[in-house]
Amino acid sequence: MLLLNLQVKYFYMKKLLSTVTITVHEKLYVKDPTTSELGKKIIEHSILLIDDIGFDDFTFKKLGERIHSNESSIYRYFENKHKLLLYLSSWYWAWIEYRLVFETNNISDARKRLMKAITIVTEKITDDSNTVYINEAILNKIIISEFNKTWLTKEIDEENKIGFFLVYKRVIKRITDMILAVNPSYEYATSLASSIIEGALHQHYLVEHLSTITDCNEHQTPTAFYLNLIEKIV
């Protein structure tokens, strides 16, 4: 009976998520890519191409060749590839935020709710079939390897002021609030929340590329590490 209830809840959660529209800051694009088939193709194949060759070697010319469209057509949607990466990152964190809201909403126990949230922001992502033109599993790989390039720039302060990192900061705030719900006297809740989210990306990267300097692996996952850490700290 418990398994059946969980399956029913999961079904309705997936159905609800499929009706949600992910919104991204309007100044990140020239034209909203979700409003046309070409725009959706640009998003879909930019994710695949960045995963194939890396962000440094990614260009709109190469993307145009892949989707059989003029390079100039891509500039009608995005000013440059930095704005495109910011768009993809913002979309990813907005998707994570929706998952945090829906998957923890009915958990009344504060510690269990926190543990579920930590799992969501640290686990290996699988593709969500509700988003046809975005492969979240591949986008997660890009976030792991390229997300720091969105803010390690000279423009970080101005872009932060505009609001390009607002969704990412909201995710951290949600985790912070959950930490404080478990232990209101803990002084470093925000630092811990941001360290978990950033650290999980780093640990996943180490597992993939520099495995000798982490204890995490496919069996001892970054999620297991951070759940253990939370149990000891909070």
N, C-alpha and C positions, 0 to 999 in steps of 0.2 A: 504493500500500500504506500509506504514511504517513497519507494522508487517511482511508483506511478505518479504521485503528487509532484515529485521533482521533475519528471518528464513533462507533465502538464504545464508547470510553471515555466520550464525552459521553452516550451512551444510558444506560450503566450508572450514571453519576453522577446523571442526571436521575431514573432509577428509584430510586436509593438516597435521593435527596433527598425523593422523594414519600412515603417511609415514615417520614421524620423528623418528630417532633412538636416544634414550636417552643414552648418554655416561657417564661412571663413571671412575674415576681415576684407571688406570690399576694396581697400586700397592695395591689396596684394595682387590684384589682376586688373587688366584693362577692360576685358569683357569676361563676364562670368562663364567659365568653361562648362558649367553644368547645363547651360541653356541651349547647347547645340551638340550634334553628333561629333563634329570636328573637335570641339572643346573637350568632350569626354574622351575622344581618341588621343588627344594630346596628353591628358592626365594619365590614361591607362599606359600608354607607351613610353612616357617619360619615366614612369616608375620602372618599367622593364628595362629601359635603356640605361638608366643610372645604375641599376643593379648589375647589368652586364659589364659596363665599362668604367663605372665610378663617376662621381660628380665632377671631378677635376677635368676629365676628358669629355664630359657631356657638353654638347653644343646644340643650339636650335637647328643648325644645318644638318647635323646627324639625325636629329629627331625628325626633321622634315623628310629626309631620305627614307627613314623607317616607315613613316605613315603615308608616304607618297603624296606629300603636300609641300607647297613652297615654304621656305624658311620665313618669308614675310607674313604668311598666314598665322604663324605661331606668335609673332610679335603683336598681332591683333588681340591676343589674349593675355600675354605676359610681357612686361617691360624688359626683363632679363632673366637669366637662369637663377639668380639669387632669389628673386621674387617667386619664381616657380618652386624652389626648394622650401621657401618660407610657407608657401601655399600648401605644399604636401605635408609639411610638418604640422601646420595649424590644423589641417584636416585630420591628421592622425591623432593629435591630442584631443580634438573635439570628439572623435569617435571613442577614445578611451574615456573621456568624461561621461558620455552617454552610457557607456557600459558601467562605470562606477555608480551612476545614479540608479539605473534600472536593476543592477545585480545586487546592490546592497540595500535597496529601499525597504525591503521587507524583513531585514535582519535586525531584530530588536536588541540583541546582546551586543554591547559596544565592542568588546574584544573580538568576537566572531566577525562583526562588520569590518573592523580594521584588518583582520587577517584576510578576509575576502578581497578587500581593496588592495592590499599589498600583493596578493596573488595576481590580480588583474594588471597592475602596473609593472610587474616584474616577469611574468610568465612569457614563454615562447608563444607567439601569436600564430593562429591559424586563419586561413582566409574566411571571410564572412560572405556567404553566398547572396546575402541581401544587397550587397553593393557590387553590381555586375561589372563595372568598369574599373574598379579598384581592388587590387589583390593586397589585402592587409598583411598577409604573411611576408610578401616581398617588400611592402612599404615599411614594415617593422625592421627588416634587414637594413634598409636605407637609413632609418632613424638611428639604429645602433651605430652605423659607421659614419654617417654624415651630419647628424643633428647639430653637433657642435659648430659646424660651419655656418649655421644660421645666425649665430650670435658672436662668434669670434671675429668680429669685423669692426672697423672704425665707426660704422653707422649704428652700432648697437644701442646707444643711448637715445638717439633720435627715433629709431624704429620701436624701441620699447615705449617711448612717450606716445607714439602714434597708436600703439596697441597691438602690434604684431605678435607679442608673446602673451597676450591676455589669457588665452585659453590654457596655455601651458601653466601659467601662474595659478589659474583657477583649479587645475588638477592638483597642484601642490597644496593649495589652500584646503581642498577637500580632505586630503590625507592628513594635513595638519589638524584639522578639526576633529577627525576621527581619533588621532593620537591623544588629543586633549580630552576627548570624551572618555577614554580609558584611564588616563592619568592627568587630571587638570593641573597638577602641580609641576609637571615636567617642563623644564625651562627651555628646552631646545627643540620644540616640536617642529617648527618650520625648517630648521637646519636638518633635522632627521628626515623629514618628508622629502626635501629636495635631494638629500644625499642618497636616499633609497632609490628615487626615480633615476637620477643621473648615474648612480653606482650600478644599478641593474643593467643599464645600457653598456656600461664599461665592462662589467663581468661577462655579459654575453659576447662582447667583442673579444675579450681575452680567451674565452672558451674556444672560439672559432680560430683565433690567430696566434695567441701567445699562451697556450694552455699550461705551460710550466710555471707561470706566476699567478695562478689561481687554483683554489681547491675545488672550484666548480667544474662540472662536466655534465655529460648527458644524463647521468644518474643522480649526481649531487648538484641540483640545479641552482641558479641564482635565486630563484623563488624560495627554495628550501633554506638557503643561506639567510635571506632577509627575514623570513618568518622566524627563524631561530634567533636572529638579532633582536627583533621586536619583542619576542618573549622575554629576553634577558634584560632589555633596557626599559621597556614601558610597563 
